[in-house]
Amino acid sequence: MINTHNRLETIEKSIKETQQKIKNFETKYQLSSKEFIDNFSNDKLDHNLNMEFDEWMGEIWMLSKLQEKQKELEAKINVD
């Protein structure tokens, strides 16, 4: 159980760091992540010339995976 708590703390820290990175992109490009994904997916952004767009997309994906893992760990803690 302690291992699960430690893993959850690590995941929560990673979520905060990832959210901050995403916020930095949103501020820099003055787009919400939803707007960015819509524009990126519809080829409204010239992402071939900007590697930061790939990084931003990666951070959004990572946040989703971290949040899924967080839910799994929270459920495990609630069962134990």
N, C-alpha and C positions, 0 to 999 in steps of 0.2 A: 504494500500500500504506500509506503514511503517513496518507493521508486516511482509510482504513478504520480504522486504529488510533486516530486521533483521534475518529472517530465512535463507535467502540466505547467509548472512555473516557467520552465524553459520555453515551452510553446507560447505562453502568454507574453513573455519578454520578446520573442521573435515576432509575434503579432504586432506588438507596439512599434517595433523597429520597422517592420514592413509597412505599417500604416503611415509612419512618418515619411518613409521614402515616397510612397504614393502621394501623400499630401504635398511633398516638395515638387513632384512632377505636375500636379494639378495647379499649383501656384505658378510655376514657371511657364506653363503653356496656357494658363487661364481656361482650363477645361476640367470638367468633372471626369472621373474615370469612366462613368457611363457614356458621356459624350465622346470621350476618347475611343472607347471600344466601338461605339457605333461608327465613328469616322474611320477608324482603322479597318474595321470589317468591311466597310463599303468603299474602300480605296479612296477616301477623301483626303487622306494624309499621304504625303510622299515619304513613306517610312523607309524606303530603300536608301535614302540619304541621311537618315537620322537613326543611329544605333540606340539612342536614348528611348525611342519609341518601343523598340524590342525589349529593352530593359524594363520599361514601364509595364508593358504587357506581361512580362515575366513576374514582376512584383505583384500584379493583380492575381495572376494564377497562383503564386506562392501563398498569398493571403487566403485565398479560397481553400487551399490544401491545409494550411495551418489551422484554420477555423474548423474544418472537418475533423482534424485530429484532436483539437480542443474538445469538441463535443463528444468524441469517442472516450477520451480520458475522463471527462466529467461524468459520463454515464457509468464508466467502470468504477469510479470513486463512489458514486451513489449506490451501486450494487453491493460493493464491499462494505 
